[in-house]
């Protein structure tokens, strides 16, 4: 999971970590980042989808696309 989190874009990673590990509310994150609460929600959702995909992914083979 750590590797999947590290692969997130910087802002998305910061938002995800603030929400999940720093126990910050979406309102607090929005104030800190200058985003709206809706944008914070969207970035959390994108982060969760990205992490889930990376954790489920099998190692890529050069002959498979």
Beta strands, then each sheet from edge to edge (+ up, - down):
end
